Each structure stands twice: as C-alpha cells, then as structure tokens.
Amino acid sequence: MNGTDRATLIRVWHLAWPVILSNVTTPLLGLVDTAVVGRLPGPEYIGAVAIGAAAFTGIFWMFGFLRMGTTGFVAQAMGAGDFTEVRAILGRAILIAVLFGGLLVAMQQPLWSGAIHLLDPSVTVRGLAEQYYSIRVWTGPAALVNYALLGFFIGMQRPRLALAIQIWLNGLNIALDLLFVVGLDMGVPGVAWATLIGEYSAAILGIIVALRVLRPHGGRFNWPAILDPVQGRRLLSANFDIFVRTACLIIAFSWATRVGARLGDLTLAANAILMQMVHLLAYGLDGFAFAAEALVGGALGARSLGALREAVVASTIWALIVAVGVAIAYLVAGPLLIAVMTDQPDVQATAEAYLFWLVLYPLIAIWCYQLDGIFIGATQTAEMRNAMILSLGVFVAAILTLPDMFGNHGLWASLSIFNVARTVTLGVYYRRIEARAVKSQSA
C-alpha cells in the first residue's frame, strides 16, 4: 500500500469515527426505549413502541433525501470551492424540511391510518402505539431539520460537530426516558415526550453551530440563491430519486414488521429487540458510508478519478473490518444484549432462537451500505432508485414465500436476500460513477 493509500485510510478513519459514535447513539436510544418499556408487564408495551417507532421510521425515512441529498451536493460544492452555493444548499434543505415537517403534522390522521393498516398489530398494541404516535408526530419539523443539518455537517467534513449534536439529542432523550417512564411512571407516552423535547433542542443547537461553521468562509444567505430555479430543479430531481429509493426500503422493512406481527405478539416483541440490534449495526457501519459520501463528493467536485478510487477502497476496507468485529460481538454477547433489553424469559428465548441471523447480517449488508454511500456522494440518484426498485421486487418474491415455509426464519432470510439484491444491482451501476469521473477529469 503506497503513502497516498495510507493517508486516505487515516482520513477515512478521522471522518468515520465521530459519525460512528454519533450514529450509534441513535439505536442506543432505541435500546433504552425498549429497555424501559421492557420492564413494564407484558410484551404489548415493547410491541407498542416498536409499532409506533416503525411508523415514524417509515414516515421520516421517506424524507431521508434531506440528509442524503444535502451531503452529496454540499460535498461537491465544497470540493469546487463554491461556498456561496454551500450556503444556498443548506438554506434550501432547511426550508424544505420545515415545509414538509408542517405537512406531516397537518396530515397526522391519514398517515396513522395508513401506517396501522400496513403494520396490522393486535388491538392491545394498537391502542398503546396510538398514544405514542399522537405525541411524537409533532416532532416532524424538528426531526427533518436535523436530517438536513446532519447532511450539511457530513458534506462539510465536520463529523465531530455532528457527533456533538447527536450526543446532545440522544443523551437528553435517554435522560428524559428514564425520568418520564421510570421516575414519573408515564408509560409509553413518556417515551414520545422525551423524543419530542430532544428533537427540538437539537434542531436549535444545530442551526447555531452551522452558522458558526460558515462564518469564516464569508458570504451570506439570500433568497435569490436559495430559490435559484436551475439548482432547485437539480435538487428536486435528485431528491425525488432518493425519495422513491427510500420508499422501497420502507416498504420492505414495514412488510417484514407486518409479517412478524402476524406471527404473534411474542414474535413481534422478539423481532423488535433483534431489529434494534440491526439498527445498532447499520448506524455503526454507516459511519464509513458517510465518510465515502463526503470523500466521493469532494473527489468528483475536484474532478479527480484517483481520489475517487482511493475513497471507495479505503472506506470499504474499514467498513469490512468493523463488520467482522460486529459479527463476532453479536455471536459472543448477543444473549447478554437481549437480556439487557427485556427481563421476560419467553421474549428472551424467542429472540435468541433467531440470533444467528444477526451474526450473518453485518457480513451480508456491509456491501450495499457502502455502495449507498458512494452513490450518494456522487449524486447518482437515478441509479440508486432503479437498483432499489429491482431489489424490492426480489424481496417481495422472498417474503411472499419463505415465511410461509419457514416462519420467522423465512422473514429474516428474506431481509438477507434483500441486502444481497441491493449489492448486486448497485454494483452493476458503479461503473457509471467512474465513467463520469474520467469524463470530468479529461474536461
């Protein structure tokens, strides 16, 4: 390995480790949510938070373009040295976040009806989940602004600031979880109130920090630049592609949750615990995907094929190392982690019966996670959209057959097949990114 490769590996690590810690705080919050309600009598409380959280995961993931699109465009503008456009991109992203967040609040009833029809929980779980939803829906504007801010900080290659804000958000949320649920016995609504307060405080803090980051680069925010029609159309086109891609992802995971719910409250509770472990894994590995986003975007903005290839190789090497480590950790400590999240023996035993899927998951999913980061940094969003549509088709074929044959094992097998399909389809499209870099470098 030459000196440039080593330097890129070091740079990837410096970009990734704050993002990993930042990301891991999010599923850790989910673990705490599950743990505090896991002490309440009956699996329906765990299921209610799982269903309520799944509804918001689906809704908010639909707006993941606010994070992903912002990162790619900011990284490329920064690579080109155009900080006027960086400010305009941030302004557009926050404006879109506030508008769509308000729309979510206004449409809360039809959204809930659609989510509950899709997830199809038991009557007991549904009532508790609705309490959670009716409070947390008001986090919409703040949560979407936080998506945009996270994309900005990653694109600016300032991951430590993203880490600080996420630690504030999730640390406050965890503290309020314990206060409201354990201390004040507020039950499931207490979890939702903790999330609402945390999201708004983080959005305010993030905007203040973003303005301080931009100050040394000069310039100012102005409406003509933010509302520029050419850049607006480019952003909307990319965001629509990511929206479709994310909708397919949501359909897959929501369908899996629905199948789990039909297998009974006990299986639903066990899968909720295992899915928290999947989120812990995904958010950790996404640190290297985020590093790839920033470096790939910067390389394309600077028109450097060599820098592009170095970013892809170095970020993937680190991601593979961590994926193997996570697989080993789940193999050794998985039962202990399950026991931390619930003290109900039947839920523990059911979750442990499917734990080996969690050991395989990082080794299967690492490749599509990395490719997602590469394509986001390159803003090759049409290819991401098409690859995900094809992968969803493969998943649908699997989920319609395997659970009927193998029960919950079939459900987890379907999710694994989905990740394999994502890897294959994105891998086929990857050559277009290098072709674009070659053309840009020649020009």
N, C-alpha and C positions, 0 to 999 in steps of 0.2 A: 504494500500500500504506500503510495507516494505522500509527500508532505501536504499537498493540497487536499487529498482524501482525508488524511488525519485531521486537518484543520476543519473540514466540513463536518466530520463526525463530532468534533468538540463543539462546533457551533450549533449543530442539531441538538446536542445534549443541553447546552445552555438555554436554547429556546424551549426544549421539551419539558425539562423537569418542573419549571413553575406551572406549566399547563397541566402536567400530570397531577401535581398536588392540587391545583385549582379544580380540575375535573373530578378528582376522587372525592372532594368534599361534597359534591352533589349526590352521588349514590350513597355516601356515608350518611347524608341527611335522610335518604330513603330507608337506610338500615335503621336509623334511630326512630323514624316514623313507625316502621314495622315493629321495632322492639318495644316501643312504649304501648302500642295498642295490642301487641302480642302478650302483654301481661293482663289484659282485660279478659273476662271469662268468655270463652267460645271463639271458634275460628272466624265467625262472621265479622268481627271487628277488623281483623287482618284483611279479610276479603273486601270489606267496605273501602278501606284506604287504598287497597290495590286497584279496585274498580274506579274509584274517584281519581286516583293518580293516573291510571291508564287513560281516562277520558281527557285529562289535561295534557298528558304526554302526546296523545293523538292530536289535540287541538293546537298545542304550541309547536309541535314538530312540523305542522303544516306551514308554520312561519319560520322554519329553520333557515330559509333563504336570507333572512335578515342578518344572521350570523355568517353564513357561508358566502353569500354574495358580497357582503361588506369586506370580508377578509381578502378575497381574491382581487377585488377592484382596488382596495387600499394598498395592498402589496405591490400591484403593478404600477399604480400611480407613484408610490414612494420609490420604487426601483427606477422610474423615469425621472425622479426629482421634481414632480409636479405636486407641490403641497397645497396649491390653491384647489386642485381637484380633490385632494385628500379631505380637505375641509368640506367641500361640497358633497362628497360621498357620505361622510358622517351625517351631515345635515339631512340629506335625502333619507338615509336609513332611519334616523330618529323620527322624522316626520311620518314616514310610512308606519313605523312601529306604533306611534300614538294613535294614528287613524284606525289601524286595524285592531289595536287593543280596545279602543272605544267600541268598535263594531262587535267584538266578542261579547262585551258586556251587554250591549243592546240586544244581541241575539241569543242570550243565555238559555232561554227556554227551549227553542227548537234545537239548539246544539245538544242540550242534555237529552232531549227525546231521542235524537239520532244516536248519541253515544250509548244510552242504556239499551236501545234496541239492538245495537251491534254487539255489545258485550254480554247482554242477556244473563244477569246474575239472578240469584234467588231473591224472593220477596224481602226477606230479612236483610240481606246485604244491600239491596237496592235502597231501602229507606235510610240506612246509615250513610251510604255513599252520597245520597242527595243532600244530606246535611253538609257534608264536606264540600261538595260542588258549589252549593249556593253561596258559600263564603269565598272560596278560592277563585271563583270566576272574576272577582273584582281585581285580581292581581294582573289581569290581561295587559293593560298599557305598560305597567312597570316591567313585567316579565319580558315583553317584546323589546322594550328599550334596552334591557340588559343583554338581550341577544345581539342587538346592533353594536352595543359598546364592546362586548366581548370580541366580535369580529374586527372592530377597529383596533383594539389593542394587539390582537394577534397579527393583523396585517401590518401594523407599525413595528412589529418585532419587539413589543414591550410586554412579554408574558408575565413578568413579575408584578406588574400593576394589575393584570387580570387575576393573578393569584391572590393579591391582597384584597381585591373587591369580593372575590368568591369566598374567601375565608370569612370576611365580614358578613356576607349574605348568609352563608350556611352555618357559621358559628352562632350568629344571632338566632337563626331559625331553630337550631338544636337546643339552645338555651331556653327559648320560649316554648318549644315542645315539652321539655321537662317541667317547666313552670306550669303551663296550662293543663297538660294531661296528667302528669304525676302529682304536681303540687296542688292544683286547683280542681282536679277531677272533672275537666271539661270534656273528656272523651274525644271522639272523632272530630267535632268542631274545633277543638283546641289545636289540633294539627293544622287545620286550614288557616286559622287566625295567625299562627306562627309564620306560615309561609307568606301570607299577605303582608305582614309588617316587614319581614325580611326583604321581600322583593322591592318595595317602595324605598326603603332606606338605601339599598344597594344602587338603585337607579339614580338617586340624587347624588350619592357619593361618586358614582362612575362618571356622570356628566362633569362634575367639578374637576376630577382628575384628568379627563380627556382634554378639557380646555387648557389645563396646565401643560400637558404634553405638547399641544400645538403651539403654545405661545412662543417658544424660541424660533419657530420656523416662519414667523411673520404671517401677514395676510389677515383676512377676516372672513366671517361668514356673510354671504349676501344672497338674497333670494334669486337674482338672475342666474347665478351659477348653480344653485341648488335645483332650480326648476328648468335648467337647460334641456330643451326637448330632445336633442341628439343623445346626450348622456342618459337622459331619463328613459328613452326607448331602449337603449342598450341594457340598462339596469333592469327594466321591466321584463325584457326578453329573457335575460339570464335568470331572474327571479322566478319567472313562470316555469322554466325548465326545472329548477330546483324544487319548486312547489309540487309539480307533478311527480318528480322523483321521490320526494318526501311523502306524498300521499300514498304512493305504492308501498313504501316502507311501513307506514302507519297501518295500512290495510292488513299487511302480513302479520304484524305483531298483535293487532287488535283481534284478528281472526284466531290467532293462537290463544289469546286470553279467553275468547268466547268458547273455543273448544275445551279449554281447561275448566271453564265454569260449568259446562255441561257434564263434565266428568265428576262433579260434586264439589261441595264446599271444602272438603278436606284436600282434594287435589288442587283446587283453586288457591287455597292458602299455601300449600307446599310450593306450587309454581310461583306464587308471589315472592316467596323467600328466594327461590332459585333465580328469579328474574332480577331481583335486587343484586345478586352476585354477578349476573350478566352485565348489569349497568355499571357495577364497580369495575369490571374488566373493560368494558367498552370505553368508559370515560378515561381510564388509565391509558389504554393503547391509543386513544385519540390524541394524546399529547404529541406523539410523533407524527400523526396525520396533520395536526395543526402546524407543527414545525415544517412539514412538507408544503403545506399551503403557503406559508409565508415565504419560504425559500424558492419554491417553484414560481410563485407570482413575481418575486423580485428578479429571478433569473430571466423570465420572459420579458419583464419590463426593461431589463438591461440588455435584452437580445443576446443571451449567452447560452448556447447549447451545452457547453461544458459545465456551467454552473447548474443547469437543469439536471443533467445526469448525476452530478455529484449529490445534489439534494435528494433525488429519488433513491439512490443507492444507500447513502448514509442514514437517512431516516428509516428505511426499511430494515437495515441491519439492527439498529437499536430496537425497533419495534419487535422484531423476531426474538431478540434476546429476552425482552420483557415478557413476551407471550409465553415462552417456555417457562420462565420463572413463575408466572401466574398459574399455569397449569400444574406445576409441582406444588405450589402453595395450596391450591384447591384440593389436590389429591391428599395432602397431609393434614391440612387444617380445616377442610370443608365441614366436617361434622361439628367442630367447635364453633364455627361461624353460624351454622344453623341453630345451634343451641343458644347462642347469644341473642338471636332474633325471636325465638319463641321457647317457652318452657312447657309447651303442650306435647307430651310424648308421641301422640298419634301424628301430629303435624311434622315433628322431627323425623319420625321413622319414614313417613311418606316422602319427605324431601330427600333424605339420604338414599332412598331407593333409586333416585334419578340423578344422583350427584355426579356420576361418571360422565354425563353429558356436559357438565360444567368443566370437567378436566379437558375434554376434547375441544370445547368451544373456542378458546383463545388460539389454538393451533389452526383451526379452520377459518376463523373470522379475521385474523390479522391481515390477510392479503387484501380483502375487499375494503377494510378500514383504510389501509394505506393508499390504495388506488382512489378512494373517495377524496382524500386529502390532496393528492396530486391533481386530480381533475378540477377540484375547487380552486386551487391556486392558479391553475391555467385558465379558469373560467370557461372550460369546455363543457358547458352545461347541457347542451343538446345531447351529447354522447352519454352523459350521466343519466339523463331522462330515458333515453332509449334502452340503455343497459338495464335499468331498474324495471322497466315495463316487461322486458323479456324475462328477467329473474322472477318477477311476480307471477308470471304465467307458469314457470316451473314450480314455484311454491304452491300455487293453487292445486296443481295436479297432485302434489305430495300430500297436502293437508286434507284433501278430499278422500284419500285412500288409506294412508298409513295409520292415522288414529283409529280408524275402524278395525284395522287389523291388529295393531299392537298397543292400543290405548295411549297412555301418556308418553310412553317411549316413542310412539309414532309421531306425537306432537313435536317432541324435541328433535327427532330425526328430520322432520320437515323443516324446522328452523335451520338445521345444519346444511341441508341441501340448498336452502335459500341463499346462504352465505357463499357456498361453492358457486352457484349460478352467478352471483354478483361478481365474484372474482373473475370468472371466465369471460363474461360479457365485457367488463371494463378492460380486461387485459387485451382483448381483441381491438378495442378502440385506442389503446395507448399510443400506437404508432403515429396517430394524428397529432398528438402533442409534440412529439419530436419533429415531425414534418413542419409544423408551424414554427418551431424554434429555428430550424435550418433556414426556412424562408426568411424569417425576420432577421437572422444574423447576416445572411447574404445581402439583404437590402441595406 
